[in-house]
Amino acid sequence: MEWIVDSKKPVSGYGTWQDALAEAFVRLEPNRPEPRTPFVGRIRQKSAGSMAVSRVEASGHAVHRLREHADRAGQDLAFINLHGTDGATTRQGRRETQTRACDLSVVRTSDPFVITNPSRFSLHCFTVPTGEVPATLLATGALRLSATAEGRAIGRMLQCYGDLALNLGPGANSNLSTNATPSAADGSMALLTQAMAL
């Protein structure tokens, strides 16, 4: 699935982006640092078993998961975000994480959180049931893959798996399309487990 907002006029289309976030992920409250400027956003997403793989590209803004949103949640999900650009800040509970390109951050939808990208950004989001996330990653809330050459290599491989899942899922014109998305999801989880051992 795909959601696109391309607003050539200030403010126009931003409500559509809020709707897109709710349809693709969960209910979130977006907040823009410069509300009078045009906004551009794109979400691509495919499901692979219990995982949903998404790529988000958008103008700078913050998203808030409010307590009222979390209290109404029917499922405890985790967003594992692989950041493609520098400068994101993730806050949940008493934890605040600053990330760079190739770093991972994780939030649970059962608790409030804020993710802020002050300027245009891109990321891959791997959405899974919280119980499938490595316990150490849940406990720390982040993994700084950018800190080492091996970590950056794993980050690039995760990006490739994410793009593979998005581009070669069911319906793609490829002999590999039938199993490509599940294989990419399995590969992503295997790489996440490997990354935790660094």
C-alpha positions as a Python dict, from the first residue, in 0.01 Angstrom:
ca = {
    (1, 'M'): (0, 0, 0),
    (2, 'E'): (106, 358, -49),
    (3, 'W'): (6, 696, 96),
    (4, 'I'): (130, 1022, -57),
    (5, 'V'): (79, 1381, 58),
    (6, 'D'): (227, 1655, -160),
    (7, 'S'): (103, 1991, -44),
    (8, 'K'): (202, 2287, -260),
    (9, 'K'): (16, 2525, -31),
    (10, 'P'): (88, 2589, 339),
    (11, 'V'): (-116, 2377, 580),
    (12, 'S'): (-314, 2204, 302),
    (13, 'G'): (-287, 1825, 309),
    (14, 'Y'): (-146, 1788, 657),
    (15, 'G'): (-469, 1641, 791),
    (16, 'T'): (-440, 1384, 515),
    (17, 'W'): (-97, 1291, 650),
    (18, 'Q'): (-244, 1233, 995),
    (19, 'D'): (-498, 999, 837),
    (20, 'A'): (-222, 821, 646),
    (21, 'L'): (-24, 763, 966),
    (22, 'A'): (-330, 616, 1136),
    (23, 'E'): (-402, 381, 846),
    (24, 'A'): (-41, 269, 802),
    (25, 'F'): (59, 246, 1169),
    (26, 'V'): (-152, 349, 1469),
    (27, 'R'): (-324, 667, 1578),
    (28, 'L'): (-63, 941, 1605),
    (29, 'E'): (-75, 1317, 1652),
    (30, 'P'): (167, 1494, 1412),
    (31, 'N'): (316, 1832, 1493),
    (32, 'R'): (510, 2046, 1250),
    (33, 'P'): (787, 2288, 1354),
    (34, 'E'): (700, 2513, 1057),
    (35, 'P'): (324, 2475, 996),
    (36, 'R'): (311, 2751, 735),
    (37, 'T'): (539, 2572, 489),
    (38, 'P'): (436, 2307, 234),
    (39, 'F'): (446, 1947, 350),
    (40, 'V'): (552, 1638, 152),
    (41, 'G'): (518, 1284, 282),
    (42, 'R'): (517, 931, 143),
    (43, 'I'): (461, 593, 309),
    (44, 'R'): (507, 261, 130),
    (45, 'Q'): (414, -55, 317),
    (46, 'K'): (379, -430, 272),
    (47, 'S'): (293, -705, 519),
    (48, 'A'): (498, -1021, 563),
    (49, 'G'): (346, -1259, 814),
    (50, 'S'): (341, -1088, 1152),
    (51, 'M'): (569, -806, 1028),
    (52, 'A'): (478, -494, 833),
    (53, 'V'): (767, -331, 647),
    (54, 'S'): (734, 41, 570),
    (55, 'R'): (945, 315, 422),
    (56, 'V'): (864, 670, 530),
    (57, 'E'): (994, 984, 360),
    (58, 'A'): (863, 1319, 475),
    (59, 'S'): (923, 1682, 560),
    (60, 'G'): (1043, 1743, 913),
    (61, 'H'): (786, 1697, 1187),
    (62, 'A'): (716, 1515, 1514),
    (63, 'V'): (464, 1241, 1583),
    (64, 'H'): (307, 1196, 1928),
    (65, 'R'): (151, 878, 2060),
    (66, 'L'): (-76, 1017, 2329),
    (67, 'R'): (-188, 835, 2644),
    (68, 'E'): (-546, 830, 2516),
    (69, 'H'): (-423, 661, 2197),
    (70, 'A'): (-225, 399, 2387),
    (71, 'D'): (-509, 322, 2627),
    (72, 'R'): (-736, 239, 2335),
    (73, 'A'): (-482, 21, 2155),
    (74, 'G'): (-601, -329, 2081),
    (75, 'Q'): (-257, -478, 2019),
    (76, 'D'): (87, -423, 2170),
    (77, 'L'): (311, -350, 1873),
    (78, 'A'): (670, -234, 1844),
    (79, 'F'): (805, 3, 1580),
    (80, 'I'): (1167, -77, 1503),
    (81, 'N'): (1288, 226, 1309),
    (82, 'L'): (1600, 210, 1096),
    (83, 'H'): (1695, 573, 1042),
    (84, 'G'): (1820, 677, 700),
    (85, 'T'): (1912, 1031, 806),
    (86, 'D'): (2072, 1200, 1106),
    (87, 'G'): (1900, 1401, 1374),
    (88, 'A'): (1598, 1204, 1499),
    (89, 'T'): (1502, 1215, 1866),
    (90, 'T'): (1287, 940, 2021),
    (91, 'R'): (1131, 980, 2367),
    (92, 'Q'): (935, 717, 2557),
    (93, 'G'): (892, 721, 2932),
    (94, 'R'): (1211, 857, 3089),
    (95, 'R'): (1426, 749, 2794),
    (96, 'E'): (1545, 987, 2522),
    (97, 'T'): (1748, 864, 2226),
    (98, 'Q'): (1934, 1064, 1963),
    (99, 'T'): (1997, 870, 1643),
    (100, 'R'): (2208, 898, 1331),
    (101, 'A'): (2176, 733, 991),
    (102, 'C'): (2191, 350, 1026),
    (103, 'D'): (2090, 358, 1395),
    (104, 'L'): (1789, 167, 1524),
    (105, 'S'): (1530, 295, 1769),
    (106, 'V'): (1228, 111, 1906),
    (107, 'V'): (901, 223, 2065),
    (108, 'R'): (600, 32, 2197),
    (109, 'T'): (253, 141, 2095),
    (110, 'S'): (115, 50, 2439),
    (111, 'D'): (285, 357, 2593),
    (112, 'P'): (305, 722, 2487),
    (113, 'F'): (604, 832, 2280),
    (114, 'V'): (734, 1118, 2067),
    (115, 'I'): (952, 1082, 1757),
    (116, 'T'): (1095, 1408, 1621),
    (117, 'N'): (1269, 1464, 1289),
    (118, 'P'): (1348, 1837, 1263),
    (119, 'S'): (1419, 1827, 887),
    (120, 'R'): (1337, 1612, 586),
    (121, 'F'): (1402, 1247, 666),
    (122, 'S'): (1370, 887, 557),
    (123, 'L'): (1343, 567, 758),
    (124, 'H'): (1243, 203, 736),
    (125, 'C'): (995, 87, 999),
    (126, 'F'): (961, -280, 1090),
    (127, 'T'): (634, -322, 1279),
    (128, 'V'): (606, -644, 1480),
    (129, 'P'): (428, -773, 1790),
    (130, 'T'): (630, -660, 2091),
    (131, 'G'): (690, -1018, 2197),
    (132, 'E'): (897, -1078, 1881),
    (133, 'V'): (1147, -798, 1954),
    (134, 'P'): (1479, -901, 2110),
    (135, 'A'): (1452, -828, 2483),
    (136, 'T'): (1777, -629, 2491),
    (137, 'L'): (1656, -395, 2217),
    (138, 'L'): (1331, -334, 2404),
    (139, 'A'): (1522, -263, 2723),
    (140, 'T'): (1765, -14, 2567),
    (141, 'G'): (1529, 141, 2313),
    (142, 'A'): (1806, 187, 2058),
    (143, 'L'): (2101, 27, 1884),
    (144, 'R'): (2380, 250, 1755),
    (145, 'L'): (2476, 62, 1440),
    (146, 'S'): (2641, 379, 1308),
    (147, 'A'): (2919, 348, 1567),
    (148, 'T'): (3108, 65, 1393),
    (149, 'A'): (3183, -45, 1038),
    (150, 'E'): (3018, -382, 1104),
    (151, 'G'): (2711, -212, 1246),
    (152, 'R'): (2682, 20, 944),
    (153, 'A'): (2708, -283, 714),
    (154, 'I'): (2421, -452, 901),
    (155, 'G'): (2220, -130, 878),
    (156, 'R'): (2269, -116, 501),
    (157, 'M'): (2167, -482, 472),
    (158, 'L'): (1851, -410, 673),
    (159, 'Q'): (1772, -126, 433),
    (160, 'C'): (1817, -366, 141),
    (161, 'Y'): (1589, -625, 302),
    (162, 'G'): (1330, -357, 364),
    (163, 'D'): (1342, -237, 4),
    (164, 'L'): (1328, -597, -119),
    (165, 'A'): (1012, -659, 83),
    (166, 'L'): (854, -343, -59),
    (167, 'N'): (955, -397, -420),
    (168, 'L'): (923, -773, -464),
    (169, 'G'): (615, -856, -264),
    (170, 'P'): (309, -1042, -394),
    (171, 'G'): (202, -915, -735),
    (172, 'A'): (548, -800, -842),
    (173, 'N'): (658, -902, -1192),
    (174, 'S'): (918, -1153, -1077),
    (175, 'N'): (947, -1529, -1047),
    (176, 'L'): (1070, -1465, -693),
    (177, 'S'): (774, -1250, -590),
    (178, 'T'): (573, -1521, -411),
    (179, 'N'): (827, -1575, -136),
    (180, 'A'): (1026, -1252, -153),
    (181, 'T'): (838, -1057, 113),
    (182, 'P'): (836, -1333, 381),
    (183, 'S'): (1204, -1405, 310),
    (184, 'A'): (1294, -1039, 346),
    (185, 'A'): (1106, -1022, 678),
    (186, 'D'): (1282, -1333, 808),
    (187, 'G'): (1615, -1193, 697),
    (188, 'S'): (1545, -865, 871),
    (189, 'M'): (1472, -1036, 1205),
    (190, 'A'): (1785, -1250, 1168),
    (191, 'L'): (1993, -937, 1109),
    (192, 'L'): (1837, -764, 1409),
    (193, 'T'): (1932, -1060, 1626),
    (194, 'Q'): (2285, -1050, 1485),
    (195, 'A'): (2309, -677, 1546),
    (196, 'M'): (2223, -727, 1913),
    (197, 'A'): (2533, -942, 1949),
    (198, 'L'): (2770, -667, 1836),
}
